[in-house]
Amino acid sequence: MEELKFVLKTFAFTCLLIVLMQVKVGGASIESHSFRWLQHSTVSQWIQSAAAGGAMALKNLSGHVKDGVVSTVDGFQEGAHEKAIR
């Protein structure tokens, strides 16, 4: 029963927050002001650059792993071909 109360309180708080975010201040809603601030804040730009670096690292890692697997498979195939000729 406590879990249901928690869910209902959280739902009510969320609904209240959504309604309050629609209040217009200076021709734009608080929601649009906060969204714009989040997009242009120093922290979000830092996180975006870190995420871009992580994505580049994963791309490079996958390329190196793929190249290693391809060279290993080619080596096994060459060895099997040489055994078949003998």
Backbone as ProteinMPNN parsed JSONL, in Angstrom:
{"seq_chain_A": "MEELKFVLKTFAFTCLLIVLMQVKVGGASIESHSFRWLQHSTVSQWIQSAAAGGAMALKNLSGHVKDGVVSTVDGFQEGAHEKAIR", "coords_chain_A": {"N_chain_A": [[0.817, -1.191, 0.0], [2.019, 1.179, 0.676], [3.676, 1.586, -1.489], [1.881, 2.203, -3.533], [0.877, 4.637, -2.595], [3.196, 6.167, -2.771], [3.58, 6.156, -5.558], [1.258, 7.498, -6.4], [1.61, 10.014, -5.132], [3.95, 10.853, -6.401], [3.042, 10.974, -9.027], [1.123, 13.022, -8.797], [2.769, 15.176, -8.04], [4.352, 15.361, -10.353], [2.411, 16.035, -12.281], [1.638, 18.569, -11.294], [4.075, 19.943, -11.552], [4.378, 19.893, -14.337], [2.208, 21.479, -15.12], [2.916, 23.938, -13.926], [5.241, 24.51, -15.341], [4.275, 25.444, -17.717], [3.661, 28.068, -17.487], [3.85, 31.318, -18.75], [6.601, 33.44, -19.162], [7.86, 36.448, -19.969], [7.046, 36.146, -22.657], [7.646, 33.541, -23.355], [7.37, 30.12, -22.334], [8.145, 28.753, -19.075], [9.154, 26.258, -19.355], [10.288, 26.266, -21.968], [12.276, 28.193, -21.559], [13.881, 26.871, -19.632], [14.62, 24.622, -21.088], [16.106, 25.752, -23.191], [18.157, 26.879, -21.657], [19.316, 24.543, -20.62], [20.293, 23.387, -22.968], [22.278, 25.175, -23.764], [24.026, 25.432, -21.661], [27.159, 25.324, -19.891], [27.812, 22.916, -18.682], [26.214, 21.024, -20.069], [27.336, 21.222, -22.61], [29.902, 20.297, -22.071], [29.338, 17.665, -21.321], [28.278, 16.752, -23.731], [30.543, 16.899, -25.393], [32.159, 15.029, -24.12], [30.638, 12.737, -24.505], [30.735, 12.574, -27.286], [33.461, 12.069, -27.621], [33.61, 9.575, -26.352], [31.996, 8.067, -28.073], [33.556, 8.182, -30.38], [35.792, 6.785, -29.475], [34.676, 4.233, -29.05], [33.989, 3.623, -31.699], [36.53, 3.542, -32.915], [37.654, 1.43, -31.429], [35.957, -0.707, -32.149], [36.606, -0.875, -34.842], [39.337, -1.644, -34.719], [39.08, -4.131, -33.433], [37.564, -5.506, -35.335], [39.358, -5.503, -37.52], [41.406, -7.057, -36.372], [40.089, -9.513, -36.001], [39.465, -10.172, -38.657], [42.046, -10.43, -39.764], [42.984, -12.582, -38.254], [41.187, -14.625, -38.971], [41.744, -14.764, -41.706], [44.376, -15.705, -41.533], [43.977, -18.262, -40.418], [42.542, -19.422, -42.505], [44.415, -19.423, -44.586], [46.322, -21.176, -43.489], [44.817, -23.549, -43.388], [44.399, -23.922, -46.101], [47.007, -24.39, -47.013], [47.557, -26.826, -45.725], [45.733, -28.47, -47.015], [46.764, -28.589, -49.561], [49.115, -30.053, -49.252]], "CA_chain_A": [[0.0, 0.0, 0.0], [2.935, 2.323, 0.701], [4.168, 1.79, -2.851], [0.819, 2.884, -4.279], [0.866, 6.029, -2.127], [4.369, 6.808, -3.358], [3.324, 6.347, -6.987], [0.249, 8.538, -6.547], [2.22, 11.297, -4.771], [4.885, 11.201, -7.464], [2.224, 11.351, -10.178], [0.534, 14.333, -8.512], [3.852, 16.153, -8.106], [4.724, 15.494, -11.755], [1.346, 16.803, -12.947], [1.759, 19.944, -10.832], [5.274, 20.495, -12.165], [4.102, 20.1, -15.762], [1.313, 22.639, -15.238], [3.674, 25.138, -13.581], [6.227, 24.779, -16.386], [3.611, 26.053, -18.862], [3.457, 29.487, -17.206], [4.654, 32.13, -19.657], [7.384, 34.52, -18.581], [8.555, 37.153, -21.05], [6.645, 35.666, -23.979], [7.962, 32.116, -23.542], [7.065, 29.344, -21.133], [9.29, 28.383, -18.223], [9.689, 25.035, -19.951], [11.18, 26.609, -23.085], [13.448, 28.852, -20.979], [14.751, 25.873, -19.001], [15.149, 23.767, -22.149], [17.144, 26.537, -23.853], [19.278, 26.979, -20.731], [19.985, 23.241, -20.56], [21.021, 23.154, -24.214], [23.413, 26.078, -23.929], [24.834, 25.532, -20.445], [28.528, 24.812, -19.991], [27.806, 21.508, -18.276], [25.679, 20.189, -21.146], [28.318, 21.195, -23.694], [30.987, 19.422, -21.635], [28.834, 16.287, -21.403], [28.167, 16.423, -25.148], [31.88, 16.631, -25.942], [32.614, 13.757, -23.551], [29.901, 11.666, -25.183], [31.276, 12.463, -28.643], [34.751, 11.386, -27.488], [33.34, 8.169, -26.057], [31.491, 7.435, -29.294], [34.693, 8.015, -31.274], [36.62, 5.712, -28.931], [34.005, 2.959, -29.356], [34.1, 3.384, -33.14], [37.906, 3.115, -33.169], [37.827, 0.115, -30.824], [35.283, -1.719, -32.973], [37.398, -1.023, -36.069], [40.532, -2.436, -34.407], [38.658, -5.503, -33.161], [37.173, -6.095, -36.623], [40.582, -5.774, -38.277], [42.091, -8.178, -35.744], [39.351, -10.749, -36.287], [39.621, -10.474, -40.08], [43.403, -10.931, -40.007], [43.084, -13.905, -37.633], [40.434, -15.567, -39.809], [42.518, -14.957, -42.937], [45.521, -16.551, -41.193], [43.5, -19.639, -40.285], [42.157, -19.922, -43.818], [45.66, -19.692, -45.317], [46.903, -22.378, -42.914], [44.001, -24.684, -43.804], [44.627, -24.103, -47.535], [48.328, -24.991, -47.167], [47.453, -28.23, -45.294], [44.964, -29.199, -48.034], [47.622, -28.778, -50.729], [50.109, -31.074, -48.932]], "C_chain_A": [[0.864, 1.26, 0.0], [3.455, 2.633, -0.699], [3.146, 2.538, -3.687], [0.74, 4.357, -3.878], [2.039, 6.798, -2.742], [4.136, 7.118, -4.836], [2.318, 7.478, -7.192], [0.802, 9.921, -6.188], [3.181, 11.767, -5.862], [4.136, 11.657, -8.711], [1.633, 12.745, -9.977], [1.599, 15.428, -8.599], [4.26, 16.416, -9.553], [3.694, 16.316, -12.511], [1.423, 18.276, -12.561], [2.965, 20.636, -11.477], [5.047, 20.793, -13.646], [3.217, 21.329, -15.964], [2.088, 23.926, -14.953], [4.7, 25.502, -14.657], [5.605, 25.454, -17.607], [3.34, 27.54, -18.662], [4.399, 30.292, -18.1], [5.315, 33.269, -18.895], [8.142, 35.183, -19.726], [8.238, 36.614, -22.423], [6.954, 34.206, -24.248], [7.693, 31.39, -22.231], [8.331, 29.052, -20.341], [9.955, 27.134, -18.789], [10.666, 25.359, -21.084], [12.425, 27.336, -22.587], [14.41, 27.817, -20.39], [15.375, 24.952, -20.039], [16.291, 24.476, -22.869], [18.386, 26.644, -22.958], [20.045, 25.663, -20.656], [20.8, 22.965, -21.82], [22.304, 23.97, -24.298], [24.296, 26.196, -22.687], [26.206, 24.893, -20.665], [28.579, 23.327, -19.662], [27.307, 20.625, -19.407], [26.643, 20.13, -22.326], [29.496, 20.287, -23.343], [30.568, 17.954, -21.748], [28.725, 15.849, -22.855], [29.535, 16.118, -25.75], [32.442, 15.325, -25.388], [31.92, 12.581, -24.226], [30.413, 11.473, -26.608], [32.635, 11.76, -28.617], [34.575, 9.908, -27.196], [32.847, 7.424, -27.279], [32.634, 7.202, -30.282], [35.599, 6.881, -30.781], [35.997, 4.348, -29.224], [34.107, 2.613, -30.833], [35.505, 2.887, -33.475], [38.168, 1.714, -32.622], [37.182, -0.973, -31.685], [36.031, -1.941, -34.284], [38.636, -1.864, -35.839], [40.173, -3.897, -34.134], [38.291, -6.206, -34.462], [38.405, -6.436, -37.446], [41.346, -6.956, -37.702], [41.419, -9.512, -36.041], [39.535, -11.141, -37.749], [41.011, -11.029, -40.355], [43.594, -12.324, -39.405], [42.374, -14.949, -38.482], [41.177, -15.818, -41.105], [43.723, -15.852, -42.689], [45.117, -18.001, -41.044], [43.138, -20.227, -41.642], [43.373, -20.24, -44.664], [46.314, -20.969, -44.813], [46.129, -23.617, -43.332], [44.22, -24.975, -45.283], [45.975, -24.779, -47.773], [48.305, -26.467, -46.757], [46.732, -29.054, -46.349], [45.826, -29.47, -49.256], [48.608, -29.895, -50.488], [49.48, -32.386, -48.996]], "O_chain_A": [[0.5, 2.276, -0.592], [3.652, 3.795, -1.054], [3.509, 3.417, -4.469], [0.557, 5.225, -4.731], [1.884, 7.939, -3.178], [4.456, 8.21, -5.306], [2.509, 8.324, -8.066], [0.495, 10.9, -6.868], [3.213, 12.951, -6.199], [4.544, 12.611, -9.374], [1.645, 13.56, -10.899], [1.351, 16.49, -9.17], [4.488, 17.564, -9.936], [4.053, 17.195, -13.295], [1.284, 19.145, -13.423], [2.87, 21.789, -11.897], [5.479, 21.831, -14.147], [3.451, 22.125, -16.874], [1.926, 24.909, -15.677], [4.992, 26.68, -14.858], [6.33, 25.983, -18.449], [2.841, 28.204, -19.57], [5.589, 29.991, -18.197], [4.682, 33.962, -18.099], [8.972, 34.547, -20.376], [9.11, 36.627, -23.292], [6.554, 33.682, -25.287], [7.779, 31.979, -21.153], [9.441, 29.098, -20.872], [11.174, 26.978, -18.708], [11.753, 24.786, -21.148], [13.514, 27.131, -23.123], [15.617, 27.884, -20.625], [16.528, 24.545, -19.895], [17.33, 23.87, -23.129], [19.516, 26.519, -23.429], [21.276, 25.658, -20.63], [21.878, 22.375, -21.746], [23.305, 23.504, -24.844], [25.23, 26.998, -22.677], [26.372, 24.029, -21.526], [29.312, 22.57, -20.3], [27.904, 19.585, -19.686], [26.755, 19.09, -22.976], [30.027, 19.59, -24.207], [31.337, 17.111, -22.208], [29.04, 14.705, -23.183], [29.671, 15.178, -26.534], [33.126, 14.592, -26.103], [32.542, 11.551, -24.488], [30.515, 10.343, -27.086], [32.928, 10.947, -29.494], [35.306, 9.075, -27.732], [33.231, 6.276, -27.505], [32.688, 6.165, -30.943], [36.115, 6.105, -31.586], [36.702, 3.411, -29.602], [34.289, 1.448, -31.189], [35.662, 1.926, -34.228], [38.828, 0.904, -33.274], [37.778, -2.024, -31.922], [36.086, -3.064, -34.785], [38.965, -2.714, -36.666], [40.892, -4.801, -34.561], [38.659, -7.362, -34.674], [38.495, -7.527, -38.009], [41.878, -7.773, -38.453], [42.086, -10.513, -36.3], [39.74, -12.317, -38.051], [41.15, -11.998, -41.102], [44.291, -13.157, -39.985], [42.901, -16.042, -38.69], [41.243, -16.957, -41.568], [44.064, -16.674, -43.539], [45.838, -18.89, -41.496], [43.398, -21.402, -41.9], [43.37, -21.232, -45.394], [46.81, -21.765, -45.61], [46.74, -24.65, -43.608], [44.229, -26.137, -45.689], [46.084, -25.647, -48.639], [48.976, -27.282, -47.389], [47.076, -30.216, -46.564], [45.637, -30.485, -49.926], [48.926, -30.633, -51.421], [50.139, -33.399, -48.76]]}, "name": "protein", "num_of_chains": 1, "seq": "MEELKFVLKTFAFTCLLIVLMQVKVGGASIESHSFRWLQHSTVSQWIQSAAAGGAMALKNLSGHVKDGVVSTVDGFQEGAHEKAIR"}
